[in-house]
Amino acid sequence: MTPQEPPVGEKGIDLVRQALKSQYHASLATLRQAIEKCPDELWASDDYLNPFWRIAYHSLYFLHLYIQPHVSDFCPWEHHQEGVQDMDDYPSPPEIEALFTPHDRPKYVDKVYSRAELLAYADFCEEMIDDAVDVLDLLSPESGFVWYKITKIEFQFVTIRHMQHHAAQLGERLRTSSDIELRWVGARGRKQGGGA
């Protein structure tokens, strides 16, 4: 090893960071596609337990929250309505909610976020990914969120999977209701067609 090379462990962490960034961006690109392609009549349809826009918001909100080093580092999006992030109107336990919901935000009042608003939130999240991943202590034995009893690195996989889960949910809804297909995004910067 030459003096300029970082130790193998540091190089390994750098590779993990690059992979995490790539997969965060790819997952967000898939979610963005769903938001962009959703027909107007499906956006706020009450034919489903949760409307399309709310699932998209839920996914963006929890990406924004969980990419922080610690719950105390979180500051909600400037247009956040308290409670809208909770699916099915089941709120988080009060002791958890009190940790990260500023009480100066308006409560949820059935305001449907527009496509433009959610694309702006997606842009906001996109811009924070690289810097956020760079400051995470990926070797920490704690997630930074008291309700998740897992390591910081595993928590990143959980967060990416959460976003992918909801992007797939919305993709299936688009395909079933409107025969609209989402293209596969395998990694940041490498758009790939068809199949997994």
N, C-alpha and C positions, 0 to 999 in steps of 0.2 A: 504494500500500500504506500502510495506517495504521500508526502505531507499535505498536498492540496485536497486529497480525497477525504470526505467525512468518514467516520467509523461506519462499519457495515450496518449497525443498528440504526444510525441516523439516515443512511441511504434507504434502508428498508422503510422507515417511517415516511420519508419523502415520497417513495413509490406508493405507499398506502394513501397519502394525502392526494396525490395526483389521481389515483383511481377513484377516491371518494368524490373529488371535485367533478371528475368526468361523469360519474353516475348521478350525482345531484343535478348537474346540468342536463343530462339526457332525460332523467325522470321529469324534470320541470319542462323540458321541450315537449314531451309527450302530453303533459297536462295542458300546456299552452295550446297545442294543436286542438285538443278537445274543446277548450274555451273558444278558440277562433272558429271552429267548424260547427258549433252547436247552432241549429236553426232557431230562429227567434221564438217560434211556437213551443219549443222544448225548454227554453231557458228557464222559465219560471212555472212550467206546467205542474199542476197539482195531481197529476196522474200517478205520481210516485210519492213514497213516504218523505223523501228529501228531494227538493227541486235541484236541478242541474247546477245552478249558480251556487247553491249553498254547499254542495259537496266540493265544488271547486274552491270556494272560499275556505272551507274547513281544511282542505289539503294545504293551501297556501299558508294559512295561519299557523298550522302546526309545523310546517317546514321552517317558517320564520322563528317560531318559538324554540324549536328543538335544535336548531343549528347554533344556538347561543352556547357559550361555555357553561353557563349556570342560569337557573331560572331568574336570579336577581339581575342578570344582564339584559333581560328582555324588556323592550318598550314596544307596545302594540303599534301597528300601522296607524297613521294619522286619521284614517277614515273608519277605523274599527268601531263596531257597535258591540257593546258588551253582551255576551251570550250567543251571538250569531255563529260563533265557531263550534258550538256544541250541536252535534247531530241529534235529531229526533227530539230536540228541546229538553234533553236530559242534561242538566248542568253538572259541571265538575263538583266534587265535594267542596264545601265552603273553605276548608282549610287550605286546599290547593288553589282554588280560585283567588283567594286573597293574596296569594304569593305573587301573582303576575297580572292581575287585572286592575289597572288604574281606575279609580272611581270617578274620574272626571270625564270619562268617555260616555257617550249616550248609550242607554240600554237599547237592546234590539227592539225595533218598533215596526217590524215587517217591511223595512226598506229593502227592496231587492237591489242588490248590487248589479250594475250594468256590466256588459262585456268589457267596455272600455275601462271601467274601474278595476275589474279583476285582472285585465292585461297590465294595467299600471302596477298593481300589486305584484304580479308575476315579475315584471321588470325590476321592481324594488328588491324582491327576493333574489333574482338572478344576479344583480349587482353585488350582493353581499356574500355570495357563496364562497368565492375563492379566499377572501380575507378572513371570513369566519372559520373556514376549515384550517387555515394557516395558524390560527391562535388556539385551536383546541389541543388539550393535553390528551392525546389519543391513548396514552398508556395509563391514564387515571383509572383506578378501580371503581370509581363512581361516575354515574352518568351526568351528574349536575342537576338532576331532577329527582327529588326525594321519592316520588311515586314510581320511579323506574330503578329497580335494584339490579342494575347490570353495569358492565364497564362502559367507559366513554366510547371505545371503538365499536363495541357491539351496538351501542345506542345509535351510532351513525347508520349502521345497516338497518336497524329498526325504522329510523326516520325515512330513509330512502324507500324501504319496502312499503311504508305507509303511503307515501306519495304515489308509488307505482300501483298500489292497490286501488286507490281512488281514481287514478288516471285510467286504469283498466275498467273499472266500474262505469265511468263515463263513456269510455270507448265502446263498451258493449251496449250501453244505452243508445248511443249514436247509431251503431250498426243495426240494432234491432228496430229502432223506431224510424230511421231515416236512410238506411243503407249507406251510411257515411263511414268510411274506414280511416283509421289513424295509421300513419306510416310508422314503421319501427325505427326507433332511435337507439342504437346500441351503445353509443358513447358520444361524448361531447366532440363536435367537429367532424363526426363520421356518420352521416346519414346513410342508413342502409334500407334497402327495400325488402318487402315481404318476409314473412316467417320469423321464427325466433333463432 
